[in-house]
Amino acid sequence: MKQQPEIVTPRSVDMPRATVHTTANGVKIYTLDSNDFEVVRFSFVFHAGTSMQHKPFTASATANMLSEGSTSLTAQQIADELDFYGSYFDVNIDRDYSYISFVSLAKFFSETANVAEEILLRPAFEERELRNYCQKRKQSLTIERRKVEVQSREIFAEALFGANHPYGMSTDGEAYDDISREDIIALYNELYTAGNCFIVCSGRMSEDVLQRIETIVRKLPGGKHPEVYFPAIESTKRRLRNIDSALQSSIRIGRLLFSRTHPDFVGMQVVAAILGGYFGSRLMQNLREEHGYTYGVMAAMVNFDREGYLAIATQVAREHRDDALREIYTEIERLRTELISEQELQMVKNMMIGEVLRILDGPFGIADVTIENIMCGVDNGYTEQNVETIFAITPEEIRRLAEQYLKREDLIETVVG
């Protein structure tokens, strides 16, 4: 008779610490050496997200225009050069940061670094490329905003932070027509500086690789981290947008809480996971399996540079909107008043710790977690502490957190559809 092996949840993880190098112009380069892999990834992280812009859409336009030609290479030549060496270039931007990452085989690092230098230090920001970019993005935004899910996400952010807050504002696509080349150059000169970035490198590191990256970094123009005005938060408890033609309603429920370094952040991550953080979560069991209201529902903690919040999101057929809302609040209240069983809590712990281990299984995932920790002002020991916190959390602590932070009167609700 075959016997299933015992499932053992690790009580801890071993998170590599980054080695820190500081260049002559004050930029910190964090390296994570992993010689088992024949690849190198280096990510330039600039505090240049959408909350830093002075004009709508200029932050994302600047980041995405970096690879659209330099003073020496056209956009096509940049793409061909990276493709020839099997290298990869990626741009991501969020509310607070822009992430410019390059991945290459170790043996082609030098060639990739040459292209990276063109992209980072000598972007052309050609007028024709900018107009093409703005037109495409305007069309794409128009199409995206026809979806109730996209409208719901924007309205929820506005309800949380206020229409004039950098984390809550949304802008009509017509603003793309007002972006000029001078706007992009001005933002690039202000934010893409030595005083406003850090670099994380992972994979097969060597002294030559580090020196080459330092060569690029030392050429970054000087500058300080700019101060940005954030107005007071003005939350709205309930927002409803009716769309007669919509077949579905997009629901979002949540509230402002705190950033990742708050003592209760990890605990609230566990609370969110119990509600809607995996396929067998309580909201999935209720809304999908028992009632058939939706294909999926999620709950998560979201972290920005200055704020953090809890969000529950789902889409349901419009005739089930009120029923779905009732069941969501029922599950929240059950978590606030009843102790979760040890068996269910252990399953959630297994899932969460397993996800951490999955992310950390490779140099790129470790680099991503390192970037998050640096932005929060902590080292990689913070990740180890989080796993220990997850493992040790009790049913009583779950109920305390839910009771304290998920009061019905504190929750914000938006419905579109």
ChimeraX attribute file (.defattr): number of C-alpha atoms within 10 A of each C-alpha:
attribute: neighborCount
match mode: 1-to-1
recipient: residues
	/A:1	3
	/A:2	4
	/A:3	5
	/A:4	6
	/A:5	6
	/A:6	6
	/A:7	7
	/A:8	7
	/A:9	14
	/A:10	14
	/A:11	13
	/A:12	17
	/A:13	17
	/A:14	11
	/A:15	17
	/A:16	18
	/A:17	15
	/A:18	19
	/A:19	13
	/A:20	13
	/A:21	15
	/A:22	12
	/A:23	14
	/A:24	10
	/A:25	16
	/A:26	15
	/A:27	20
	/A:28	20
	/A:29	23
	/A:30	24
	/A:31	24
	/A:32	22
	/A:33	19
	/A:34	16
	/A:35	14
	/A:36	10
	/A:37	15
	/A:38	13
	/A:39	21
	/A:40	27
	/A:41	25
	/A:42	25
	/A:43	23
	/A:44	20
	/A:45	21
	/A:46	23
	/A:47	25
	/A:48	29
	/A:49	20
	/A:50	22
	/A:51	23
	/A:52	22
	/A:53	21
	/A:54	13
	/A:55	16
	/A:56	19
	/A:57	21
	/A:58	27
	/A:59	28
	/A:60	20
	/A:61	22
	/A:62	23
	/A:63	23
	/A:64	18
	/A:65	22
	/A:66	22
	/A:67	26
	/A:68	21
	/A:69	22
	/A:70	23
	/A:71	13
	/A:72	12
	/A:73	19
	/A:74	16
	/A:75	18
	/A:76	11
	/A:77	15
	/A:78	21
	/A:79	18
	/A:80	13
	/A:81	17
	/A:82	21
	/A:83	13
	/A:84	8
	/A:85	15
	/A:86	13
	/A:87	21
	/A:88	15
	/A:89	19
	/A:90	12
	/A:91	17
	/A:92	14
	/A:93	20
	/A:94	16
	/A:95	19
	/A:96	20
	/A:97	22
	/A:98	25
	/A:99	21
	/A:100	22
	/A:101	19
	/A:102	22
	/A:103	24
	/A:104	23
	/A:105	19
	/A:106	18
	/A:107	13
	/A:108	16
	/A:109	20
	/A:110	16
	/A:111	14
	/A:112	25
	/A:113	21
	/A:114	14
	/A:115	20
	/A:116	23
	/A:117	19
	/A:118	20
	/A:119	23
	/A:120	20
	/A:121	18
	/A:122	16
	/A:123	23
	/A:124	22
	/A:125	22
	/A:126	15
	/A:127	12
	/A:128	9
	/A:129	16
	/A:130	21
	/A:131	16
	/A:132	11
	/A:133	16
	/A:134	22
	/A:135	16
	/A:136	13
	/A:137	16
	/A:138	18
	/A:139	12
	/A:140	12
	/A:141	15
	/A:142	14
	/A:143	10
	/A:144	13
	/A:145	15
	/A:146	11
	/A:147	15
	/A:148	23
	/A:149	22
	/A:150	15
	/A:151	18
	/A:152	25
	/A:153	19
	/A:154	20
	/A:155	24
	/A:156	29
	/A:157	20
	/A:158	24
	/A:159	23
	/A:160	26
	/A:161	22
	/A:162	20
	/A:163	19
	/A:164	15
	/A:165	19
	/A:166	22
	/A:167	23
	/A:168	22
	/A:169	17
	/A:170	17
	/A:171	11
	/A:172	12
	/A:173	19
	/A:174	14
	/A:175	14
	/A:176	22
	/A:177	11
	/A:178	13
	/A:179	18
	/A:180	14
	/A:181	17
	/A:182	11
	/A:183	17
	/A:184	23
	/A:185	15
	/A:186	13
	/A:187	20
	/A:188	20
	/A:189	12
	/A:190	20
	/A:191	24
	/A:192	25
	/A:193	23
	/A:194	22
	/A:195	21
	/A:196	19
	/A:197	24
	/A:198	22
	/A:199	23
	/A:200	23
	/A:201	27
	/A:202	26
	/A:203	26
	/A:204	21
	/A:205	20
	/A:206	13
	/A:207	7
	/A:208	11
	/A:209	18
	/A:210	16
	/A:211	11
	/A:212	15
	/A:213	19
	/A:214	20
	/A:215	14
	/A:216	16
	/A:217	26
	/A:218	15
	/A:219	14
	/A:220	18
	/A:221	15
	/A:222	15
	/A:223	15
	/A:224	12
	/A:225	16
	/A:226	13
	/A:227	7
	/A:228	11
	/A:229	10
	/A:230	13
	/A:231	11
	/A:232	10
	/A:233	18
	/A:234	15
	/A:235	18
	/A:236	16
	/A:237	17
	/A:238	14
	/A:239	17
	/A:240	13
	/A:241	15
	/A:242	12
	/A:243	12
	/A:244	8
	/A:245	7
	/A:246	15
	/A:247	12
	/A:248	20
	/A:249	24
	/A:250	24
	/A:251	25
	/A:252	26
	/A:253	21
	/A:254	23
	/A:255	24
	/A:256	20
	/A:257	18
	/A:258	20
	/A:259	19
	/A:260	21
	/A:261	14
	/A:262	11
	/A:263	11
	/A:264	15
	/A:265	21
	/A:266	19
	/A:267	21
	/A:268	22
	/A:269	20
	/A:270	23
	/A:271	26
	/A:272	22
	/A:273	25
	/A:274	25
	/A:275	24
	/A:276	24
	/A:277	24
	/A:278	19
	/A:279	14
	/A:280	16
	/A:281	19
	/A:282	21
	/A:283	30
	/A:284	25
	/A:285	17
	/A:286	20
	/A:287	22
	/A:288	18
	/A:289	15
	/A:290	10
	/A:291	14
	/A:292	16
	/A:293	22
	/A:294	18
	/A:295	12
	/A:296	19
	/A:297	27
	/A:298	19
	/A:299	24
	/A:300	21
	/A:301	25
	/A:302	17
	/A:303	18
	/A:304	17
	/A:305	14
	/A:306	12
	/A:307	14
	/A:308	18
	/A:309	18
	/A:310	23
	/A:311	21
	/A:312	21
	/A:313	20
	/A:314	24
	/A:315	24
	/A:316	25
	/A:317	16
	/A:318	18
	/A:319	12
	/A:320	17
	/A:321	19
	/A:322	12
	/A:323	14
	/A:324	25
	/A:325	18
	/A:326	11
	/A:327	15
	/A:328	20
	/A:329	17
	/A:330	14
	/A:331	14
	/A:332	20
	/A:333	16
	/A:334	15
	/A:335	23
	/A:336	20
	/A:337	12
	/A:338	13
	/A:339	16
	/A:340	18
	/A:341	10
	/A:342	11
	/A:343	9
	/A:344	13
	/A:345	21
	/A:346	17
	/A:347	13
	/A:348	22
	/A:349	22
	/A:350	18
	/A:351	16
	/A:352	20
	/A:353	21
	/A:354	15
	/A:355	12
	/A:356	19
	/A:357	19
	/A:358	11
	/A:359	16
	/A:360	19
	/A:361	11
	/A:362	15
	/A:363	23
	/A:364	20
	/A:365	16
	/A:366	22
	/A:367	25
	/A:368	15
	/A:369	17
	/A:370	26
	/A:371	23
	/A:372	15
	/A:373	18
	/A:374	14
	/A:375	16
	/A:376	17
	/A:377	10
	/A:378	14
	/A:379	19
	/A:380	19
	/A:381	15
	/A:382	16
	/A:383	19
	/A:384	17
	/A:385	14
	/A:386	18
	/A:387	21
	/A:388	16
	/A:389	18
	/A:390	21
	/A:391	20
	/A:392	11
	/A:393	16
	/A:394	18
	/A:395	16
	/A:396	11
	/A:397	16
	/A:398	22
	/A:399	18
	/A:400	17
	/A:401	18
	/A:402	20
	/A:403	18
	/A:404	11
	/A:405	17
	/A:406	20
	/A:407	14
	/A:408	12
	/A:409	7
	/A:410	13
	/A:411	19
	/A:412	21
	/A:413	22
	/A:414	25
	/A:415	26
	/A:416	26
	/A:417	24
